[in-house]
Amino acid sequence: MMTFMKKYTWLLLLLCCWACNNTTPRRYGTVTGLKPEKINEYKALHANIWPAVAKQIRECHIRNYSIYLKQINEQYYLFSYFEYTGKDFNADMAKMAADTATQRWWKVTAPCQLPLPDAAAKGETWSGMEEVFHQQ
């Protein structure tokens, strides 16, 4: 038994190191309103996202970021989904908020959006959503 343990200790250490460094992404869903007269502008902006903004998103450990558009009755809504792979979400979001390119991007996109009441009350644009189900 001891020979087996000695022989495979390196493998166990490697697996432990991998497990400690392998961060399972945390998933986020958010929603906001979109002004009907700004739909084409919003789509055009996101069809040509500024490279500095895309880079900042990646540097803040956000992956698989998607935004969807849905009309419900006469109102339009944006739903976003992303996965966060970092270790300190608040610090990464503060880093993103401090980025000048991102600040300029938000000044261009904000007039297109209609925050829901809960987000607007906090001075935010996007409302967080509860994950109800996920299947890999």
C-alpha positions in Angstrom: 0.0 0.0 0.0 2.8 2.4 0.9 4.5 1.9 -2.5 1.2 2.7 -4.3 0.9 6.0 -2.3 4.5 7.0 -2.9 4.1 6.2 -6.6 1.0 8.2 -7.1 1.6 11.1 -4.7 2.6 13.3 -7.5 -0.7 12.5 -9.3 -2.7 13.3 -6.2 -0.9 16.6 -5.8 -1.4 17.5 -9.4 -5.2 16.7 -9.1 -5.4 18.8 -5.9 -3.7 21.7 -7.5 -5.9 21.5 -10.6 -9.0 21.4 -8.4 -7.9 24.4 -6.4 -7.2 26.4 -9.5 -10.2 25.3 -11.5 -12.9 27.8 -10.8 -16.5 26.8 -11.8 -18.0 29.8 -13.5 -20.8 31.6 -11.7 -23.8 32.4 -13.9 -25.6 35.8 -14.0 -28.8 36.8 -15.6 -30.0 40.4 -15.7 -32.8 42.4 -17.3 -33.5 46.0 -18.3 -36.0 47.8 -20.6 -35.1 49.1 -24.0 -36.7 52.2 -25.6 -38.5 51.2 -28.8 -37.1 54.1 -30.8 -33.5 53.1 -29.7 -33.7 49.4 -30.8 -31.8 49.8 -34.1 -29.1 52.1 -32.4 -28.6 49.6 -29.6 -28.3 46.7 -32.0 -25.8 48.6 -34.2 -23.7 49.5 -31.2 -23.5 45.9 -30.1 -22.8 44.7 -33.6 -19.7 46.8 -33.5 -18.7 46.7 -29.9 -15.6 48.8 -29.2 -12.5 46.6 -28.9 -11.4 48.3 -25.7 -14.8 47.5 -24.1 -14.7 43.8 -25.3 -11.1 43.6 -23.9 -12.2 45.0 -20.5 -15.1 42.5 -20.3 -12.6 39.7 -20.8 -10.1 41.1 -18.3 -12.8 41.3 -15.7 -13.3 37.5 -16.1 -16.6 37.6 -17.9 -17.2 34.9 -20.5 -20.1 33.7 -22.6 -21.7 37.2 -22.4 -24.9 37.4 -24.4 -27.8 40.0 -24.6 -31.2 39.0 -25.9 -34.1 41.2 -27.0 -37.8 40.4 -26.2 -41.0 42.3 -26.8 -43.7 41.7 -24.2 -46.9 43.5 -25.1 -45.8 47.0 -26.1 -42.6 47.0 -24.1 -39.1 45.8 -25.0 -36.7 44.1 -22.7 -33.0 43.1 -22.8 -31.9 40.0 -21.0 -28.2 39.4 -20.4 -26.4 36.3 -19.5 -22.8 35.9 -18.6 -20.4 33.6 -16.7 -17.9 35.0 -14.2 -14.7 33.0 -13.8 -12.8 35.3 -11.4 -12.3 35.2 -7.7 -13.6 38.7 -6.6 -16.7 39.8 -8.5 -17.0 43.1 -6.7 -13.4 44.0 -7.4 -13.7 43.1 -11.0 -16.9 45.1 -11.4 -15.2 48.1 -9.8 -12.3 47.7 -12.2 -14.7 47.7 -15.1 -16.6 50.7 -13.8 -13.3 52.6 -13.5 -12.3 51.9 -17.1 -12.6 55.1 -19.2 -13.6 53.2 -22.4 -16.3 51.4 -20.5 -17.5 54.7 -19.0 -17.8 56.2 -22.5 -19.6 53.0 -23.7 -22.1 53.2 -20.9 -22.8 56.9 -21.7 -23.7 55.9 -25.3 -25.8 52.8 -24.4 -27.6 54.2 -21.3 -29.9 56.5 -23.2 -31.2 53.5 -25.0 -32.2 51.6 -21.9 -35.1 51.8 -19.5 -34.1 50.4 -16.1 -36.7 48.5 -14.1 -37.9 50.2 -10.9 -35.7 48.1 -8.6 -32.5 49.0 -10.5 -33.5 52.6 -11.0 -34.0 53.0 -7.3 -30.4 52.0 -6.8 -29.1 54.2 -9.7 -28.4 51.0 -11.8 -29.4 50.0 -15.2 -29.7 46.2 -15.0 -31.8 44.2 -12.6 -30.4 40.9 -11.3 -32.4 37.8 -11.7 -32.6 34.6 -9.7 -31.4 31.4 -11.4 -34.2 28.9 -11.1 -32.7 26.1 -13.3 -29.5 25.2 -15.0 -28.5 22.0 -16.9 -25.0 21.3 -18.2 
